[in-house]
Amino acid sequence: MGSKSKGLIAGIISNAIFGFNIVWLKQALASFQPISASFLRILLAVILIFLYAVITKKLQMPKKKDLPKFILGGILMPFLFFIFAFSALDYINALLAGIIYATLPLFSPIAGYFFFKEKFNSLFFIGMIISFIGIIVAITNKGFHLEVSVIGIILAFMAIFCYIFFSVVVKKLSETYNETTNIFYTNLIGLIFLIPVFFIFDFTHFTHTAPTRTSIISVFDMAFFSSFIGFVLYAYSIKALGTGKSLILFNLVPIFSTIGAVLVLGDTLDLHKSIGLVAVIVGLVISVIKTKKRNYINQN
């Protein structure tokens, strides 16, 4: 099996893991508050990524001038991102959250345009419009009246914006540091910021919590599979296929999110959500068609 075939398989598996992550998020909240669930996930992730970095000898020492970037990255992701993402699931179901998070690739080119002067084509705007129509359909009922919590939707989009700005910071850091270094230190800094928040606002509740076996396993699954295994496979996929070719695989995330939410959590995939999901995926595919082709040309 060639490296590109392995990269394709790695990309599919990593995006399946990222899609199923929404299920683990929801299951963890059955016992834990958003802050404690975030704290436990990041703590485990830091330990696992550190062990991986030591074994592979990929951990670099940050330069003093780059510390503000690492700090900003750690605040955005995982500190704020996980708090917003977990909190959103207190108000909306995993299926709807997965559909909303599926729009994440649509915001990345906009950030790239403002921060890196990257260009995107007219199809991108068409894809964005179709995807956002899908979101509107998914969150409304037959009469197109809003049937979900506005707070939950806002929190979900806040998580998306945190991730987008985190990506901008990491892209700047990637000019000097490898992926393992960037992920480890941003997670470590996020953990440092989360520790006092955890002890001040959630420690008492945490000590009086009797977590279910499912919730405990879900936290471990998020740390091991999503933050660690998923990261390793995704990094390998990018290395084998290139950023442009691996980008299209992100469209698998909402599909696996939907499968997990329906089969595991029992969420209902009604007609409105089905149409909305399809529209979001179609919009994503349209938005990356020419971008993917241009990257092919640049990389070959």
Order of alpha helices (4+ residues) and beta strands (2+ residues): alpha-alpha-alpha-alpha-alpha-alpha-alpha-alpha-alpha-alpha-alpha-alpha-alpha-alpha-alpha
